[in-house]
Amino acid sequence: MKQIVRFLPVILYSAMIFYLSAQSQPMSPDLGFEMQDKVYHCGAYFIYGMLLIIALSSKFDLANSKRLMIYVLGIGGLFALSDEVHQYFVPGRSAEVWDWLADVVGLYISVWLVQYNLKKFTKGNGTPNE
């Protein structure tokens, strides 16, 4: 039951991404600059990465977080790729390598942030600094 609770946010967020990708004209606020969609991609996959980290953290020792981070980047990157392929078949949408790269950047930022905070707030072995 605990595993379901950990993975439920990732599953729901994945479904939301799939739903939004199926929209021919998704609604998004105008940020007033070109390529603002890359900011949306990066932000969405930053959140996706954080949710994956939470879901997978029970399977991996956070003190040895490199393996967890490889899984997060791998799973997230493949999901982002499948999202771009999905958009290719949606009328009015397209699949773009730059969108996928923005997704991966968002995932990487989430991974980096967790690793940075683990190093900053723990002794490197998972125990808190005093």
mmCIF file of the C-alpha atoms, coordinates in Angstrom:
data_MODEL
# 
_entry.id   MODEL 
# 
loop_
_atom_site.group_PDB 
_atom_site.id 
_atom_site.type_symbol 
_atom_site.label_atom_id 
_atom_site.label_alt_id 
_atom_site.label_comp_id 
_atom_site.label_asym_id 
_atom_site.label_entity_id 
_atom_site.label_seq_id 
_atom_site.pdbx_PDB_ins_code 
_atom_site.Cartn_x 
_atom_site.Cartn_y 
_atom_site.Cartn_z 
_atom_site.occupancy 
_atom_site.B_iso_or_equiv 
_atom_site.pdbx_formal_charge 
_atom_site.auth_seq_id 
_atom_site.auth_comp_id 
_atom_site.auth_asym_id 
_atom_site.auth_atom_id 
_atom_site.pdbx_PDB_model_num 
ATOM 1   C CA . MET A 1 1   ? 0.000  0.000  0.000   1.00 0.00 ? 1   MET A CA 1 
ATOM 2   C CA . LYS A 1 2   ? 2.873  2.351  0.815   1.00 0.00 ? 2   LYS A CA 1 
ATOM 3   C CA . GLN A 1 3   ? 4.331  1.827  -2.664  1.00 0.00 ? 3   GLN A CA 1 
ATOM 4   C CA . ILE A 1 4   ? 1.032  2.740  -4.294  1.00 0.00 ? 4   ILE A CA 1 
ATOM 5   C CA . VAL A 1 5   ? 0.885  5.947  -2.286  1.00 0.00 ? 5   VAL A CA 1 
ATOM 6   C CA . ARG A 1 6   ? 4.440  6.832  -3.368  1.00 0.00 ? 6   ARG A CA 1 
ATOM 7   C CA . PHE A 1 7   ? 3.762  6.159  -7.058  1.00 0.00 ? 7   PHE A CA 1 
ATOM 8   C CA . LEU A 1 8   ? 0.251  7.590  -7.272  1.00 0.00 ? 8   LEU A CA 1 
ATOM 9   C CA . PRO A 1 9   ? 1.416  11.226 -7.737  1.00 0.00 ? 9   PRO A CA 1 
ATOM 10  C CA . VAL A 1 10  ? 3.743  10.165 -10.592 1.00 0.00 ? 10  VAL A CA 1 
ATOM 11  C CA . ILE A 1 11  ? 0.955  8.186  -12.245 1.00 0.00 ? 11  ILE A CA 1 
ATOM 12  C CA . LEU A 1 12  ? -1.535 11.047 -11.933 1.00 0.00 ? 12  LEU A CA 1 
ATOM 13  C CA . TYR A 1 13  ? 0.997  13.614 -13.146 1.00 0.00 ? 13  TYR A CA 1 
ATOM 14  C CA . SER A 1 14  ? 1.885  11.359 -16.101 1.00 0.00 ? 14  SER A CA 1 
ATOM 15  C CA . ALA A 1 15  ? -1.804 11.149 -16.977 1.00 0.00 ? 15  ALA A CA 1 
ATOM 16  C CA . MET A 1 16  ? -2.094 14.936 -16.773 1.00 0.00 ? 16  MET A CA 1 
ATOM 17  C CA . ILE A 1 17  ? 0.900  15.388 -19.108 1.00 0.00 ? 17  ILE A CA 1 
ATOM 18  C CA . PHE A 1 18  ? -0.616 12.863 -21.529 1.00 0.00 ? 18  PHE A CA 1 
ATOM 19  C CA . TYR A 1 19  ? -3.968 14.657 -21.415 1.00 0.00 ? 19  TYR A CA 1 
ATOM 20  C CA . LEU A 1 20  ? -2.411 18.085 -22.005 1.00 0.00 ? 20  LEU A CA 1 
ATOM 21  C CA . SER A 1 21  ? -0.296 16.691 -24.837 1.00 0.00 ? 21  SER A CA 1 
ATOM 22  C CA . ALA A 1 22  ? -3.454 15.425 -26.517 1.00 0.00 ? 22  ALA A CA 1 
ATOM 23  C CA . GLN A 1 23  ? -4.878 18.953 -26.726 1.00 0.00 ? 23  GLN A CA 1 
ATOM 24  C CA . SER A 1 24  ? -4.557 20.584 -30.148 1.00 0.00 ? 24  SER A CA 1 
ATOM 25  C CA . GLN A 1 25  ? -4.298 24.079 -28.669 1.00 0.00 ? 25  GLN A CA 1 
ATOM 26  C CA . PRO A 1 26  ? -3.232 23.844 -25.024 1.00 0.00 ? 26  PRO A CA 1 
ATOM 27  C CA . MET A 1 27  ? -3.950 26.947 -22.973 1.00 0.00 ? 27  MET A CA 1 
ATOM 28  C CA . SER A 1 28  ? -0.913 28.569 -21.373 1.00 0.00 ? 28  SER A CA 1 
ATOM 29  C CA . PRO A 1 29  ? -0.257 32.087 -20.132 1.00 0.00 ? 29  PRO A CA 1 
ATOM 30  C CA . ASP A 1 30  ? 1.816  34.351 -22.365 1.00 0.00 ? 30  ASP A CA 1 
ATOM 31  C CA . LEU A 1 31  ? 5.138  35.123 -20.671 1.00 0.00 ? 31  LEU A CA 1 
ATOM 32  C CA . GLY A 1 32  ? 5.993  37.713 -23.317 1.00 0.00 ? 32  GLY A CA 1 
ATOM 33  C CA . PHE A 1 33  ? 9.026  36.126 -24.935 1.00 0.00 ? 33  PHE A CA 1 
ATOM 34  C CA . GLU A 1 34  ? 9.825  33.629 -27.655 1.00 0.00 ? 34  GLU A CA 1 
ATOM 35  C CA . MET A 1 35  ? 10.305 29.982 -26.807 1.00 0.00 ? 35  MET A CA 1 
ATOM 36  C CA . GLN A 1 36  ? 8.363  30.347 -23.573 1.00 0.00 ? 36  GLN A CA 1 
ATOM 37  C CA . ASP A 1 37  ? 7.072  26.827 -24.152 1.00 0.00 ? 37  ASP A CA 1 
ATOM 38  C CA . LYS A 1 38  ? 10.568 25.572 -23.280 1.00 0.00 ? 38  LYS A CA 1 
ATOM 39  C CA . VAL A 1 39  ? 10.164 27.159 -19.827 1.00 0.00 ? 39  VAL A CA 1 
ATOM 40  C CA . TYR A 1 40  ? 6.864  25.287 -19.438 1.00 0.00 ? 40  TYR A CA 1 
ATOM 41  C CA . HIS A 1 41  ? 8.494  22.022 -20.539 1.00 0.00 ? 41  HIS A CA 1 
ATOM 42  C CA . CYS A 1 42  ? 11.401 22.508 -18.152 1.00 0.00 ? 42  CYS A CA 1 
ATOM 43  C CA . GLY A 1 43  ? 9.114  23.363 -15.235 1.00 0.00 ? 43  GLY A CA 1 
ATOM 44  C CA . ALA A 1 44  ? 6.733  20.498 -15.888 1.00 0.00 ? 44  ALA A CA 1 
ATOM 45  C CA . TYR A 1 45  ? 9.547  17.960 -16.012 1.00 0.00 ? 45  TYR A CA 1 
ATOM 46  C CA . PHE A 1 46  ? 11.254 19.479 -12.970 1.00 0.00 ? 46  PHE A CA 1 
ATOM 47  C CA . ILE A 1 47  ? 8.082  18.578 -11.060 1.00 0.00 ? 47  ILE A CA 1 
ATOM 48  C CA . TYR A 1 48  ? 7.977  15.174 -12.782 1.00 0.00 ? 48  TYR A CA 1 
ATOM 49  C CA . GLY A 1 49  ? 11.567 14.543 -11.698 1.00 0.00 ? 49  GLY A CA 1 
ATOM 50  C CA . MET A 1 50  ? 10.804 15.461 -8.088  1.00 0.00 ? 50  MET A CA 1 
ATOM 51  C CA . LEU A 1 51  ? 7.803  13.130 -8.077  1.00 0.00 ? 51  LEU A CA 1 
ATOM 52  C CA . LEU A 1 52  ? 9.925  10.318 -9.524  1.00 0.00 ? 52  LEU A CA 1 
ATOM 53  C CA . ILE A 1 53  ? 12.574 10.904 -6.865  1.00 0.00 ? 53  ILE A CA 1 
ATOM 54  C CA . ILE A 1 54  ? 9.947  10.649 -4.127  1.00 0.00 ? 54  ILE A CA 1 
ATOM 55  C CA . ALA A 1 55  ? 8.442  7.516  -5.683  1.00 0.00 ? 55  ALA A CA 1 
ATOM 56  C CA . LEU A 1 56  ? 11.764 5.750  -6.215  1.00 0.00 ? 56  LEU A CA 1 
ATOM 57  C CA . SER A 1 57  ? 13.526 6.878  -3.041  1.00 0.00 ? 57  SER A CA 1 
ATOM 58  C CA . SER A 1 58  ? 12.189 3.892  -1.083  1.00 0.00 ? 58  SER A CA 1 
ATOM 59  C CA . LYS A 1 59  ? 13.893 1.552  -3.562  1.00 0.00 ? 59  LYS A CA 1 
ATOM 60  C CA . PHE A 1 60  ? 17.306 3.226  -3.346  1.00 0.00 ? 60  PHE A CA 1 
ATOM 61  C CA . ASP A 1 61  ? 19.560 4.363  -0.544  1.00 0.00 ? 61  ASP A CA 1 
ATOM 62  C CA . LEU A 1 62  ? 19.651 8.153  -0.750  1.00 0.00 ? 62  LEU A CA 1 
ATOM 63  C CA . ALA A 1 63  ? 23.221 8.133  0.550   1.00 0.00 ? 63  ALA A CA 1 
ATOM 64  C CA . ASN A 1 64  ? 24.124 6.463  -2.756  1.00 0.00 ? 64  ASN A CA 1 
ATOM 65  C CA . SER A 1 65  ? 21.870 8.677  -4.823  1.00 0.00 ? 65  SER A CA 1 
ATOM 66  C CA . LYS A 1 66  ? 23.657 8.340  -8.184  1.00 0.00 ? 66  LYS A CA 1 
ATOM 67  C CA . ARG A 1 67  ? 21.773 5.171  -9.053  1.00 0.00 ? 67  ARG A CA 1 
ATOM 68  C CA . LEU A 1 68  ? 18.458 6.799  -8.132  1.00 0.00 ? 68  LEU A CA 1 
ATOM 69  C CA . MET A 1 69  ? 19.304 9.804  -10.259 1.00 0.00 ? 69  MET A CA 1 
ATOM 70  C CA . ILE A 1 70  ? 20.186 7.634  -13.256 1.00 0.00 ? 70  ILE A CA 1 
ATOM 71  C CA . TYR A 1 71  ? 16.792 5.945  -12.941 1.00 0.00 ? 71  TYR A CA 1 
ATOM 72  C CA . VAL A 1 72  ? 15.002 9.288  -12.653 1.00 0.00 ? 72  VAL A CA 1 
ATOM 73  C CA . LEU A 1 73  ? 16.769 10.668 -15.735 1.00 0.00 ? 73  LEU A CA 1 
ATOM 74  C CA . GLY A 1 74  ? 16.211 7.424  -17.650 1.00 0.00 ? 74  GLY A CA 1 
ATOM 75  C CA . ILE A 1 75  ? 12.540 6.963  -16.813 1.00 0.00 ? 75  ILE A CA 1 
ATOM 76  C CA . GLY A 1 76  ? 11.778 10.673 -17.107 1.00 0.00 ? 76  GLY A CA 1 
ATOM 77  C CA . GLY A 1 77  ? 13.704 11.018 -20.370 1.00 0.00 ? 77  GLY A CA 1 
ATOM 78  C CA . LEU A 1 78  ? 11.905 8.051  -21.914 1.00 0.00 ? 78  LEU A CA 1 
ATOM 79  C CA . PHE A 1 79  ? 8.524  9.360  -20.778 1.00 0.00 ? 79  PHE A CA 1 
ATOM 80  C CA . ALA A 1 80  ? 9.372  12.772 -22.245 1.00 0.00 ? 80  ALA A CA 1 
ATOM 81  C CA . LEU A 1 81  ? 10.355 11.083 -25.512 1.00 0.00 ? 81  LEU A CA 1 
ATOM 82  C CA . SER A 1 82  ? 7.082  9.149  -25.581 1.00 0.00 ? 82  SER A CA 1 
ATOM 83  C CA . ASP A 1 83  ? 5.260  12.437 -24.941 1.00 0.00 ? 83  ASP A CA 1 
ATOM 84  C CA . GLU A 1 84  ? 6.904  14.023 -27.981 1.00 0.00 ? 84  GLU A CA 1 
ATOM 85  C CA . VAL A 1 85  ? 6.035  10.988 -30.121 1.00 0.00 ? 85  VAL A CA 1 
ATOM 86  C CA . HIS A 1 86  ? 2.456  11.218 -28.853 1.00 0.00 ? 86  HIS A CA 1 
ATOM 87  C CA . GLN A 1 87  ? 2.298  14.909 -29.830 1.00 0.00 ? 87  GLN A CA 1 
ATOM 88  C CA . TYR A 1 88  ? 3.445  14.044 -33.343 1.00 0.00 ? 88  TYR A CA 1 
ATOM 89  C CA . PHE A 1 89  ? 0.098  12.287 -33.895 1.00 0.00 ? 89  PHE A CA 1 
ATOM 90  C CA . VAL A 1 90  ? -2.048 15.062 -32.371 1.00 0.00 ? 90  VAL A CA 1 
ATOM 91  C CA . PRO A 1 91  ? -3.499 17.478 -34.959 1.00 0.00 ? 91  PRO A CA 1 
ATOM 92  C CA . GLY A 1 92  ? -2.046 20.957 -34.479 1.00 0.00 ? 92  GLY A CA 1 
ATOM 93  C CA . ARG A 1 93  ? 0.895  19.676 -32.408 1.00 0.00 ? 93  ARG A CA 1 
ATOM 94  C CA . SER A 1 94  ? 4.408  18.635 -33.338 1.00 0.00 ? 94  SER A CA 1 
ATOM 95  C CA . ALA A 1 95  ? 7.280  16.642 -31.906 1.00 0.00 ? 95  ALA A CA 1 
ATOM 96  C CA . GLU A 1 96  ? 10.387 18.718 -31.293 1.00 0.00 ? 96  GLU A CA 1 
ATOM 97  C CA . VAL A 1 97  ? 13.839 17.687 -30.151 1.00 0.00 ? 97  VAL A CA 1 
ATOM 98  C CA . TRP A 1 98  ? 14.138 21.064 -28.372 1.00 0.00 ? 98  TRP A CA 1 
ATOM 99  C CA . ASP A 1 99  ? 11.023 20.323 -26.321 1.00 0.00 ? 99  ASP A CA 1 
ATOM 100 C CA . TRP A 1 100 ? 12.493 16.981 -25.302 1.00 0.00 ? 100 TRP A CA 1 
ATOM 101 C CA . LEU A 1 101 ? 15.776 18.661 -24.370 1.00 0.00 ? 101 LEU A CA 1 
ATOM 102 C CA . ALA A 1 102 ? 13.876 21.206 -22.252 1.00 0.00 ? 102 ALA A CA 1 
ATOM 103 C CA . ASP A 1 103 ? 12.141 18.264 -20.532 1.00 0.00 ? 103 ASP A CA 1 
ATOM 104 C CA . VAL A 1 104 ? 15.494 16.609 -19.806 1.00 0.00 ? 104 VAL A CA 1 
ATOM 105 C CA . VAL A 1 105 ? 16.892 19.888 -18.473 1.00 0.00 ? 105 VAL A CA 1 
ATOM 106 C CA . GLY A 1 106 ? 13.955 20.059 -16.052 1.00 0.00 ? 106 GLY A CA 1 
ATOM 107 C CA . LEU A 1 107 ? 14.629 16.489 -14.942 1.00 0.00 ? 107 LEU A CA 1 
ATOM 108 C CA . TYR A 1 108 ? 18.324 17.236 -14.528 1.00 0.00 ? 108 TYR A CA 1 
ATOM 109 C CA . ILE A 1 109 ? 17.610 20.324 -12.406 1.00 0.00 ? 109 ILE A CA 1 
ATOM 110 C CA . SER A 1 110 ? 15.452 18.225 -10.067 1.00 0.00 ? 110 SER A CA 1 
ATOM 111 C CA . VAL A 1 111 ? 18.198 15.597 -9.799  1.00 0.00 ? 111 VAL A CA 1 
ATOM 112 C CA . TRP A 1 112 ? 20.901 18.208 -9.254  1.00 0.00 ? 112 TRP A CA 1 
ATOM 113 C CA . LEU A 1 113 ? 18.858 20.012 -6.602  1.00 0.00 ? 113 LEU A CA 1 
ATOM 114 C CA . VAL A 1 114 ? 18.294 16.816 -4.619  1.00 0.00 ? 114 VAL A CA 1 
ATOM 115 C CA . GLN A 1 115 ? 21.946 15.785 -4.880  1.00 0.00 ? 115 GLN A CA 1 
ATOM 116 C CA . TYR A 1 116 ? 23.103 19.263 -3.879  1.00 0.00 ? 116 TYR A CA 1 
ATOM 117 C CA . ASN A 1 117 ? 20.835 19.305 -0.847  1.00 0.00 ? 117 ASN A CA 1 
ATOM 118 C CA . LEU A 1 118 ? 21.840 15.780 0.158   1.00 0.00 ? 118 LEU A CA 1 
ATOM 119 C CA . LYS A 1 119 ? 25.487 16.835 0.137   1.00 0.00 ? 119 LYS A CA 1 
ATOM 120 C CA . LYS A 1 120 ? 24.797 20.122 1.883   1.00 0.00 ? 120 LYS A CA 1 
ATOM 121 C CA . PHE A 1 121 ? 22.553 18.806 4.638   1.00 0.00 ? 121 PHE A CA 1 
ATOM 122 C CA . THR A 1 122 ? 24.032 15.354 5.242   1.00 0.00 ? 122 THR A CA 1 
ATOM 123 C CA . LYS A 1 123 ? 27.498 14.037 5.962   1.00 0.00 ? 123 LYS A CA 1 
ATOM 124 C CA . GLY A 1 124 ? 27.490 12.181 2.654   1.00 0.00 ? 124 GLY A CA 1 
ATOM 125 C CA . ASN A 1 125 ? 26.327 8.958  4.262   1.00 0.00 ? 125 ASN A CA 1 
ATOM 126 C CA . GLY A 1 126 ? 22.684 9.937  4.653   1.00 0.00 ? 126 GLY A CA 1 
ATOM 127 C CA . THR A 1 127 ? 22.961 11.104 8.270   1.00 0.00 ? 127 THR A CA 1 
ATOM 128 C CA . PRO A 1 128 ? 22.140 14.755 9.024   1.00 0.00 ? 128 PRO A CA 1 
ATOM 129 C CA . ASN A 1 129 ? 24.841 17.303 9.733   1.00 0.00 ? 129 ASN A CA 1 
ATOM 130 C CA . GLU A 1 130 ? 24.891 18.460 13.322  1.00 0.00 ? 130 GLU A CA 1 
# 
